[in-house]
């Protein structure tokens, strides 16, 4: 009811407002010592920021698009930091003078332990934060794997922050 059908601006604004509400809720829950509720609120805020950007993709230079993505990153990191099962850190893989951006997930407290690692590359309109659910981070960690999720050229943060566009020889990227 807060969105006008077909109006990208109102859709964007409604998702951004929801993201801000959930970020505030996460901070409130964290201050009250409710870590699980805070974690879920932060991750939801990240997802709502991602959803807000989706309707602006006609113009990749729209400053609102990058602002939503910039807000998604710390909200997701706040949620990851509250996990009791895994730890997460941002990574940047050098690529053609720029960087492919991603996240590495390992079992909580086990950064130094070597494990088999699943390497996942996001899709066309996806971000590493979205793949937190799609790549089943908690399931991979529970089964003894580490997980690395990367936005390749034309995807997520790598597209919007570094302007690396999709390419036909993707096997060279991987």
C-alpha positions as CSV (number, residue, x, y, z in Angstrom):
1,X,0.0,0.0,0.0
2,X,3.0,2.3,0.3
3,X,4.0,1.7,-3.4
4,X,2.3,3.1,-6.5
5,X,2.2,0.2,-9.1
6,X,4.7,0.9,-11.9
7,X,6.2,3.9,-10.1
8,X,9.9,3.0,-9.6
9,X,10.4,6.0,-7.3
10,X,7.7,5.1,-4.9
11,X,8.8,1.4,-4.9
12,X,12.4,2.5,-4.1
13,X,11.3,4.9,-1.4
14,X,9.1,2.3,0.3
15,X,11.8,-0.3,0.4
16,X,14.4,2.2,1.7
17,X,12.0,3.3,4.4
18,X,11.5,-0.3,5.4
19,X,15.3,-0.8,5.5
20,X,15.7,2.2,7.8
21,X,13.0,0.9,10.1
22,X,14.6,-2.5,10.3
23,X,18.1,-1.1,10.9
24,X,16.7,1.0,13.8
25,X,14.9,-2.2,15.1
26,X,18.2,-4.1,14.9
27,X,20.0,-1.4,16.9
28,X,17.2,-1.4,19.5
29,X,17.2,-5.2,19.8
30,X,21.0,-5.3,20.1
31,X,21.0,-2.6,22.8
32,X,18.4,-4.7,24.7
33,X,20.7,-7.8,24.4
34,X,18.5,-9.6,21.9
35,X,21.2,-10.8,19.6
36,X,19.1,-13.2,17.4
37,X,16.4,-10.6,16.8
38,X,19.0,-7.9,16.1
39,X,20.8,-10.2,13.7
40,X,17.6,-10.9,11.8
41,X,16.6,-7.3,11.7
42,X,20.0,-6.2,10.3
43,X,19.9,-8.9,7.6
44,X,16.4,-7.8,6.7
45,X,17.5,-4.2,6.5
46,X,20.3,-5.3,4.1
47,X,17.8,-7.2,2.0
48,X,15.3,-4.3,1.9
49,X,18.1,-2.0,0.7
50,X,18.9,-4.5,-2.0
51,X,15.2,-4.6,-3.0
52,X,15.1,-0.8,-3.2
53,X,17.9,-0.7,-5.7
54,X,16.3,-3.3,-8.0
55,X,13.7,-0.9,-9.4
56,X,16.3,1.8,-10.3
57,X,18.5,-0.5,-12.5
58,X,17.4,1.3,-15.7
59,X,20.0,4.0,-14.8
60,X,23.1,2.5,-13.2
61,X,24.3,6.1,-12.6
62,X,21.3,7.0,-10.4
63,X,22.9,8.1,-7.1
64,X,20.1,6.5,-5.1
65,X,21.1,3.1,-6.4
66,X,24.6,3.3,-5.0
67,X,23.3,4.9,-1.8
68,X,21.1,1.8,-1.2
69,X,24.0,-0.5,-2.0
70,X,26.3,1.5,0.4
71,X,23.7,1.1,3.2
72,X,23.2,-2.6,2.4
73,X,26.9,-3.5,3.2
74,X,27.1,-2.3,6.8
75,X,23.6,-3.7,7.7
76,X,24.6,-7.1,6.4
77,X,27.9,-7.0,8.2
78,X,26.1,-6.1,11.5
79,X,24.0,-9.2,11.0
80,X,26.9,-11.5,10.2
81,X,28.8,-10.3,13.2
82,X,26.0,-11.6,15.5
83,X,26.1,-15.1,14.2
84,X,27.1,-17.8,16.7
85,X,27.9,-20.3,14.0
86,X,30.0,-18.5,11.5
87,X,32.3,-15.5,11.0
88,X,32.4,-13.3,7.9
89,X,34.9,-10.9,6.4
90,X,34.8,-8.8,3.2
91,X,37.3,-9.7,0.6
92,X,38.6,-8.1,-2.6
93,X,40.2,-10.1,-5.3
94,X,42.4,-8.1,-7.7
95,X,41.2,-8.3,-11.2
96,X,42.3,-6.2,-14.2
97,X,43.4,-3.3,-12.1
98,X,40.2,-3.3,-10.1
99,X,38.6,-5.7,-7.6
100,X,36.0,-8.4,-7.5
101,X,34.2,-7.9,-4.1
102,X,32.9,-10.7,-1.9
103,X,32.6,-12.2,1.5
104,X,34.4,-15.2,3.1
105,X,32.5,-17.3,5.7
106,X,34.1,-19.7,8.1
107,X,33.0,-21.5,11.2
108,X,33.0,-19.1,14.1
109,X,36.5,-18.8,15.7
110,X,38.2,-20.9,13.1
111,X,39.8,-18.5,10.7
112,X,43.1,-20.4,10.7
113,X,41.7,-23.8,10.1
114,X,41.8,-25.0,6.5
115,X,38.6,-26.6,5.2
116,X,37.2,-27.4,1.8
117,X,35.9,-24.2,0.3
118,X,32.8,-23.6,-1.8
119,X,33.3,-20.7,-4.3
120,X,30.1,-19.1,-5.4
121,X,29.6,-16.3,-8.0
122,X,26.5,-14.3,-7.8
123,X,24.0,-13.8,-10.7
124,X,23.2,-10.9,-12.9
125,X,21.2,-8.8,-10.5
126,X,22.4,-10.4,-7.3
127,X,24.8,-9.3,-4.5
128,X,26.9,-11.3,-2.2
129,X,24.5,-10.3,0.6
130,X,21.6,-11.9,-1.2
131,X,23.6,-15.1,-1.7
132,X,24.0,-15.4,2.1
133,X,20.6,-17.2,1.9
134,X,20.8,-18.6,-1.6
135,X,24.2,-20.3,-1.0
136,X,23.0,-21.6,2.4
137,X,25.9,-20.3,4.4
138,X,24.8,-21.9,7.7
139,X,24.3,-25.2,6.0
140,X,27.7,-25.1,4.4
141,X,29.4,-24.2,7.6
142,X,27.5,-26.9,9.5
143,X,28.8,-29.5,7.0
144,X,32.4,-28.5,7.4
145,X,32.9,-26.2,4.5
146,X,34.1,-22.6,4.2
147,X,32.3,-20.4,1.7
148,X,33.4,-17.6,-0.5
149,X,30.8,-15.6,-2.4
150,X,32.0,-13.1,-5.0
151,X,30.3,-10.5,-7.2
152,X,31.9,-10.9,-10.6
153,X,32.0,-8.4,-13.5
154,X,28.5,-7.1,-14.2
155,X,27.2,-8.2,-10.8
156,X,26.4,-6.5,-7.5
157,X,29.1,-4.5,-5.8
158,X,31.7,-5.1,-8.5
159,X,29.4,-3.6,-11.1
160,X,28.2,-0.6,-9.0
161,X,31.4,0.2,-7.1
162,X,34.0,-0.5,-9.8
163,X,32.0,-0.3,-13.0
164,X,33.2,-3.7,-14.2
165,X,30.6,-4.8,-16.7
166,X,29.4,-8.3,-17.8
167,X,31.6,-10.0,-20.3
168,X,31.3,-12.9,-22.8
169,X,34.5,-14.7,-21.6
170,X,33.4,-15.3,-18.1
171,X,35.5,-18.5,-17.8
172,X,38.5,-16.2,-17.7
173,X,37.1,-14.4,-14.7
174,X,36.5,-17.6,-12.7
